[in-house]
Structure formats: C-alpha cells, structure tokens
Amino acid sequence: LIPNPECRFCVDFNISGRAEFGAETSRKRRHAATSFYLTINKGVASALCTCKETHEDSKGSTWLDEECISVLEQIHKGARPRVRICIFELWDRETGARAAVSAGFTIGRCFHDFTACTPLRDSRSAGQVLLRIQGHLLQSMGYKLWYMGFRMPYYTQLARYGGRDIPRAEFCPLWSQFRSQALPFREDSHPVDSQHAQPGPEGDIRAVKEMRRRNQAGLMLCGPPPSVDDCGQ
C-alpha cells in the first residue's frame, strides 16, 4: 500500500515574496538548459517504463508496475477529461538521449507529480534542469499548487519558490479549492482574469495543449525542440 502522509510537500504559488523560477538563473544553468530540449506527452508508456526501469536499477523495486502503467496510459487517452496525464521529458539536444522524466497530472489549477527519474547523469544535472523548467512553466500558466508528495532531500532548494510541508488539515481544503478553478487563459492562449475563468470538462485538455504551444514557441527555459514532431501529443 502507498502510505498517506500527514504532511505533503508542495510548491505553494500563493506565498508572497517567493522567488520566481528562472529569474535568478546563472550563466552555467542557462548553458546547461540550452543543451537539452523538452517534450510533453511524446510517449507516455515509454517514459513511464523508463522511470520503472531506472527505479528498479537504482533502488531494487518500484510501485510503478506494468499494471499501473497500463492504467495511467488509459487515463491519458481521455477517459476523464478533467484529469490529464502530463509527462515532461528532457532530451540531450546533441545525442537525442532521454535525460530526465517528470510525470504527473493536471486538474484545475493543481499539478500533481507522481514519479520522476534521471537516466542521464552528468555535470549538467538534467533532473535539476527539468525541475526548474517545470516550475517555471507551472508558475507562468497560473497554477496555484504543485503537489510533490513525500519530501525528498533535493526539495530543500524549492523553499525559496514557495516549497513547504503542508499538513493534511490545510492541504485538503487547498486542493479542493484549486482543483475546481480553471487556469487563467482562453482557448486562444491569451490570459484572462482568473476570477472569470470557469472550469469545464475540456479545461485540462486545453492546459496540456497550451503547454505544448509554449514549448513549440520556445518559451521554456531550455528553448524550443528541434521540430514540431518533438513537441509531444
């Protein structure tokens, strides 16, 4: 069984005075980021299998078995329009190797990570690069809560961006509130007042489409992918 923690680690985008993802990026980090490109939902099952294999190799086991992967792939194919699987993959721009994966789902103004891995390990720290790219994207699109689960040692760096342990009694009403809100952009991708944005059954489908549009337009911290076909589906 997967335990239900008393505290969940989240990046709370509502905290005033927090740092902005990407605002303080050093020259070294910018150089590392531009040596990769991002895809979104390019191959859900393939990415999840990579996470499974990476976890088994490094830890000896994983909760992400073949049955889980099959269920997640079915969710991705659209059984529940308001819950959309979203797989971010970072690829080495020179070699085409898969460098890092972050998998989660989007619902309303909440994003829920459920697994990640870094199959390519070198001095560029692909996992850290992807973490910042994802944080910058969620922040810029108007997400309110980025749920990451159990606190991991490297989450310490997220405190400046609003990362904190949220007790269950506080987390539940926050999650309920923000999952029912629509992201503040229209179908034509222009921002709107979040108070007038209404959630709908297609809201999270549009959210993933907007992520891909921004990726194709080169609005990510890593720059655009090599071709339209690499933007995902």
Secondary structure, DSSP 8 states (H G I E B T S, - for coil): -----SEEEEEETT-TT---TTTT--HHHHHHHHTEEEEESS-HHHHHHHHHHHHHHHHS--S--HHHHHHHHHHHTTSSTTSEEEEEEEEETTT--EEEEEEEEEETTEEEEEEEE----STT-HHHHHHHHHHHHHHHHT--EEEEES--GGGGGGGGGTEEEEEHHHHHHHHHHHHTS--SB-TTS-B--GGG----TTHHHHHHHHHHHHHHTT-STT---SSGGGGB-
